[in-house]
Amino acid sequence: MARAKVRGVTLNPSSVIPCVEHCIVETRTVLNYLGGSGSLAMNYNELKIRILKLFNTEDTLDSLTVRKLLLDTESLTLTDKAVEMALMRYFRQGLLNRSRKSRVFRYSLTERGNARRDWLMQRG
């Protein structure tokens, strides 16, 4: 028991539950908002579909261009960081190619990304 007090461990699990419930509610609240715009979160693959639709097979776009196109075509307001992170995730998944030109990453659609976009659009 003395060891638990030194390390700050709570022995009574019921005292942890309100904190966990509060944290879960706070996390859901944060996740339900995109870029501070106040709009509710999209379904799981909805952002992926919207971003992949912006690319033609020969296009190369940077994150600022993608963000502007999302705002213009989809009326979707996202932060720069949110778009950069989404593009990085899709690059890591093999859906986008990435090249660096003058300190800016430019993205283009891969064959796998094209197939994934078509498959997602057929499903939903």
N, C-alpha and C positions, 0 to 999 in steps of 0.2 A: 504494500500500500504506500509506503514512503517513496518507493521508486516511481510510482504513478504520479505522485504529487510533484516530484522533482522534474519529471519530463512533461508535466502538464496533461497527462492522459486522464480522461474522464472515465471513471469506473462504472458509472450509471448510464447505460445506453439510452434510457428514456430522455435524458437531458440533451442528447445530441439530436434527436429527432426533430424538434422545432427548427434547429439551425439547418438541418438537411432539407426540410420542407421549404424553408424560406429561400435557401440557395437554389433549389430546383425551380421555384416560382420566379426568382430573379433571373435565372439563366434563360428560362422560357421567354420572359419578357424581353430580354436583350436579343435573343435569337429571332423573335417575332418582328423585329424592326430592321429595315434595311437602310443603311447609310443615313440614319437619322431622318428619313423622309416621312416616317410615321405610317408607312404602308405595311400591311401584314406580310409575313414571310410567304414565299412561293412554295409550291410543291417541290419534292426532292430534285427532279431533273429539269424543272422549268427554267432556271437561269442558264443551265447548260444548253438547252434547246435555243433559247433566245440569243445566246452568244454565238453558238455554232451557225445559226441561220445568217448571221452577218457576214460570214466568210464565203466567198466563191473559191473555186479550186485554185485560182491564180492570185488571189488577193493576199497582200501582207498588210496587217494593221497593227498599230501600237495601242497601248492601253488607253491613252487619252482619246484616240479615235473611236475605239470600241465604246468607251463611256459616252461620248457625244452621240454616237449612233443609237445606243440604247435609250438615251434621253429623247432623241428625235423620233425614232421609229416605234419604240415600245413605251414611251412615256415613263421610263424607269429611271429613277434617280439613285445612283450608287456613288459611294466615295471612290476616290482614286485607288485607295488601298484594296477595297473590296473587288474591284475589277482586276487589279494586278494579281491578287491572290487567286481569283477564279481562273485567270489565264495561266498562271503557273501550275495550278492543279491539272488543268486540261493538257498542258504540255507534259507533265509527269505521267499522265494517263495515256500518252501517245496520241492524243486527239489533235494536237497542234504541234507544228514545228516552231522553233524559236531561233532567231538570229539577232545579234547585237549590232546595231549601226549607230554610230555617234552617241554612245552611252544610252541608247533607248532600245529596249527589246521590241522586236517586230515578230508577229505571229502569223502563221499561215496554216491552212487546214491540211491535215494529212489524209491519206486514203482511208485510214482507220477512222478518223474524225468524220469524214464524209459518210462512211457507212453507218457510224453511230448516230449522226444527225438524222439520216434517213430513217433508221430504225426507231429512234425516239419520236419522230414526227408521225410515223405510222401508228404507233401505240397511243399517242395522245393528241 
